[in-house]
Amino acid sequence: MGFDGMWSALTGVGTDPGGGYTREAWSGADLELREWFRQEAERRGLDLRGDRNGNLWAWWGDPDTRPGVVAGSHLDSVRQGGAYDGPLGVVSAFAAIDLLRERGVTPGVPVGVACFTEEEGARFGVPCLGSRLLTGVLEPDRARGLTDDDGDTLAEVLKRAGRDPAALGRDPETLGHIGAFVELHVEQGRALDGLGSAIGVAASIWPHGRWRLDFRGRADHAGTSRLADREDPMLPFANAVLAARTAAERAGVVATVGKVRVSPGSANAVPGHVAAWLDVRGEDERAVRDLVAEVGAGVEVACESWTPEVLFDPAIAARLSAALGDAPVIPTAAGHDAGILASAGAPTAMVFVRNPTGISHSPEEYAEPADCHAGVVALADAVKELADGLLV
């Protein structure tokens, strides 16, 4: 089954009545996608392995003999997300192996396809959860205690899925199989469209993080409590949202409050508690942290995830750019598993496919079929280039 057949097989999985896709980690949709991954690996005669953190690996060749080149991404999505963010990289990785075989190319090192768990952090709040655990960036005890919106812990969810939460943690054996990693991803922006290029190579990932802000007040009756007597946490929350926008414009960063939880959440009651999640990203780490300090002054603030600036190996980026016809080398503000692996010391690169809308994390996210096919060719060339580099 080629790229188009694989892509078509995914279109009905995890559709959301509100539009787009909702494919949260360890949900029914996610388990269906994992089964799809297994079938695609089996169809190609690849060696399917699952690591201790739920990440999936399909190997062409034996990675126990020597480290290989891995391509891949993730299959989970944000709520009502687009079709391309994540799945495009996994489908393209399988298709790139098909293309290499059609060309009669047998790389001198193993080639793997990876599918990382909970990249978006949509269910348990921490993005790139699978790769953070794999590399030891995230402590297993903290991961096991993460909760979803229903109050279920990751440990409980894993048990229901037939997995052992005690196994979570850094996985040196799996890490040792990765000689080089390349992640193909739809571009989350319009840089390539402006440059007239279907394909690009990542230079860096901006530093970014997520913080939980807790505003506490006193629940009361919406009709009988006088305005002067109220301790309404919605007011400082609203001021914080406006302050974040103003500070972001001034500092040249981006700040977003995309998730809010109000308690008790009744239309006829003054809330007693508001929890809000602040996402801040920027080219300058100090500007990012200064904004959080400014907005969070006088509020309970807890950092839920932080990713420092990632600079992909410029030599690898230059090699791939040349191998891909002088593809543009561009930065991104979006986080990826590739960034976690790069920060852990793995030789890592990213290939972007043009997104003419520039929109992501939305049903309007898009890539032209011709550009997706060009991405498969680019990824096959990138895998060959990286494999050759491991043989030197």
N, C-alpha and C positions, 0 to 999 in steps of 0.2 A: 504494500500500500504506500503510494507516494505522498508528497506533502499535502496535495489537495484532498486525498482520501482521509488522511489522518485529521486534517483540520475539520473536515465535514463531520467526522465521528465525534468531535468535541462540542459541536455547536448546540446540542440539546442538553448538555450536562450542566446542571446548576443554574438554569435560567431563573431570573427573579421576576415575579409578577409586576414589580415596579419598574422594570427595565434593566437591561444588562445581565450581569451574572453575580451570584453570591455563592462563592465556593470557599467556605471557611475550613480551616484545618480540622481534620478528623470528623467532619460532617459527612452526611450521606453522599453528597456530591464529591467530596474529596476522596472518599473510599472508592467511589466509582471511577474517578480519574486515576487512582492508584492501580486499579485493576486494568484500566486501559494501558497504563505504562507497562504493566507486567506482560500483557498480551503483545505489545509492540516489541518488547525485548525478546520474547519467545519466538515471534514471527521471524526475527532476524538471527536467531541462534545465539543471542547474547547471554552472558552470564549475569543473572539478576541477583543483586545483593541489597539487603537493607541494613543500615548501620544502627547503632544503639540509640540514635536520636530520631529515627523514623525517616531519615533521608534515604532515597532510593538511588541505586547505581546499576547501570546495565553495561557490561564490559565486552568489548570486542578484543579478545586477547586476555591474557592472565596478568592482572596487576600485581600478583604476588611475586612475579619474576623480576619486574622492574617497574618504576613509576611510569605513568602514561599521561596522555592528554585527555582532559575531561571537558566536554561541552554540555551545557544544560542551563536550567533556570528553575522555575517553580510552576505549580499548577493551581495554587490557591489564589483567591482574589479578595479585594475589598468588597464591601457590600454594594451591590448594583454597579459593579465595575465593568471594565471593558473586556473584550474577548482576547486581546493581544498581550496584555501585560503578564508575562510569565509563560503561558502556553506557547507563544510564538517561539521562544527559545528552546523549549523541550521538543516540540514537533520538528523544528529546524535541525536539531542535533541528530535525531533519528534519520531525517532526510539527508543530512550531510554524510552519514555513514553509507547510506544507499548510493549516493553520488560517487563517493570514493570507490566503492566496490564496482560501480558501473565503469569507472575510469580504469579499473584494474590496479588500483593503488592499494597496497597492503603496507600501512605504516610500520616502521621498525619497532614501535612501542605500542603498548595497549592503548585503546581509545575507549573512553567511557562516556555515557550519557547520564547526567545527574538530574534528579528532581528533589529540590530542597523543600523542607516542611515549614509551614507558617512563615513564609517570607514577608507577607504583608503585615502580620501582627494584628489582623482584623479581629481575631477571636480572643487572643490572650494578651494583647496589648504591646508585646515586644516584637518588633520587626526582625526578620532574618533569624528567627528563633532556632531553626535547625542548624544553620551554619554557625551561629554564636555558641551553641552547645558543642558542636563538633570541634571547634577551635579552642574551647575553654574560656571564651570571653564571658559567657554567662554561667553562673554557678548552678549546678543541678538542683540544689535545695530551693533556690529562688524560683527556678523554672517550674518545679513540681507544685509550688504554691500559687502560681499565677491562676487567676480566675477569669471565666468568661462572664457575659452579662447575666447569665442564669445562676451564677454563683458556683458553678462547677469548676473544680481545680483541674489543671492539666493532668495531674496524677490520676484523678478519677476518670477523666475522659480517656486517657491511655489504657487504663484497666478495662474499660468497657469495649475498647477496640482490640482487646486481646494482647496488649503490649505491657511490658514490665517497666513502670516508671523508675524503678531503682537503677535501671541500666543507663539512664541519661548521664551525659557527661562527655568530657573531652575524649576523642577517639584517635589516638596516635596511629593505629593500624590503618584506618581509612585515610587519614591525612597523608600517610606515607605512600599511598597509591597515586597521589596527585603530583605529577611532575610539572604540569602546567594546566591552567584552567582558563577557558574562554566562554563568556556568557553573551549570547545574542539576545537583544532586547529591542522591543519597539521603542523608538525615541519618545521621550516624554517632554515634548517641546517641539519647536519648529525650526531649529537651527539648520538641519539638513535640507528642509524644504527651501529655506532662504538661500542656501548654497547650491541648490539645484543638484543635489547628490542623493542617490537612493541609499547609500551605505556610509557609515561613519565609524570611527574608532574612538573609544573613550580616553581622555587624558587624565581625568580626575573626577572625584565625587566630593561635593561640598560637605563640610562638617554640618551635622544636623542631629536633632534630638527631640524627644517627647517628654513633656513634663505634666504631671497632674497637679492641678491647683484646687484646693479645697476651701470653699467659702462657707462659713458656719454662721447661722443666725438662730431664730426661734420660730418654730411653726406656730401659726395662729389662724384665726378665722378671717376669711377674705372680706367679710362684710362688717363684722363687729369690732375688729381691731382698728383703732385710730392710726392714721399714717404716722403721727408723731410718736406713737408707742411701738411701732414695728421694728423688728430686727430682721430685715429682709435681705438675705444673702444674694438675691438676684441683682441688687443695685451695685454692689462692688464687683460682682461678676461682669455686669454690662460695662462698667467703667474699665475693667481690665481688658475686655475685648477691644474696646475703642483705643485704649492706651497701647495695646500691642500693635494695632494697625498704624497708629501715628509713629510709634517708635521704629517700626519696620521701615516705613517710608524714609524716615530721617537717617537710619543706619544703612540703608541699601541692602536689607535682608528681606526674607519673606517669613511671615508669621501667620499661623492658622489655628483657629479653634474650631475643630470639626466634630467634636464629640462632647456632649454635655449630659449629665445625669442629675436630675432634680428630685429631691426627696421632701415630702412624700409624693409629689407629682400629682396633686389634685388641683383641678381648675378653681375650686372654691376655698383654697387654703394658701396662706403665705408659706412658702417653703422654709424648711429648717436647715437645709444643706444643699449646696450646689457643688458638684464635682465637674471640672472642666479639664480638657486635655489640650495643651498648647504645643504645637509643632513649629519649630523655628529652624530655618536653614539659611546659610549665607556663605559667601566666599571667605569671610574673615571670622575665625572662631571667636575671637574676643567680642566682636559685635554681636554674635549670637548669644553668648553668655551674658553680656551686659544687658541685652534686651530682657532676658528671662529674669535677671536680678531686678530690673526696673519694674516690670509688670508684676512680679511676685512679691514685691515689698509689702510686708504686713499680712501676707497670706501663707497658708501651709503649702509648701511646694515640695514635690518629690520627683526626682528624675527617674523616668521609667526606662529610657534607653538613650544612649549617646554613641554617636559614631564620629570620630575625628576625621579630619580631611584625609582622603585617600588619593595618593598620587600613584597611578598605575606606572609600571616600569616604562620609562620613556623609550628605552631601546626596543622593547617588545612592541610598544605602540607604533614606533617608526617602522619596524619590520613589517607589521601587519598592514599599516597604511600603504607601504610600497607594494606589498603582495596583493593588495586589493585595489590596485590602480590609483595610487595616491589619494586614498579616501581621506576626507577631512578628519582631523583629530580635535575633538571637542570635549568640554567639561559637561557635567550633569549635576543637577541638584537632587536627583532621585537616588535613594539608597538601594543597594543590591547585595545579594549574597557574594558576588564577585568582590565587592568592597571589603567584606568581612574576611574572605580568604586572603586578599592582598595584604590587609593589615596584619594577618597572621604569618606573613612571609612567603606565601605561595606565589610563584610566578603567574600573574593573572592579567587578563585583558578582557575588553568588552567590545562587541560589534553592535552598532545601532542600525535599525531599519527605519527609514523615513516615515514620519507620521504627518500627513498633510494638514490635519486638523490642529495639531499641536496639543490636543486634549488627551488626558489620561485619567485613570480612575473614574471613568465615566463611560456610559454606553456609546458615546460619540468617538471614543478612541478608535483609530483606524490605520490601516496600512494597505496600500494597493496590492492586489495579488502579484503583479509583476515585480514589485519591490520585495515582497516576501520570497519569491522565487530567487531573486537576486541575492537575498540574504542567505539562502541555502548554499548557493555557489560560493559566496564570500566565506561562510562558516567552514565549508569543506576546504577551501583554500587556506583558511586560518589554522585549521586542525593540522593540515599537511605541513604548513610552515612551522608550527610549534613542535610537531613530532620530529621534523628534521633537526630542529634546534636542540632537542633532547639527545639526539644521536651524536652531536658534535663532541 
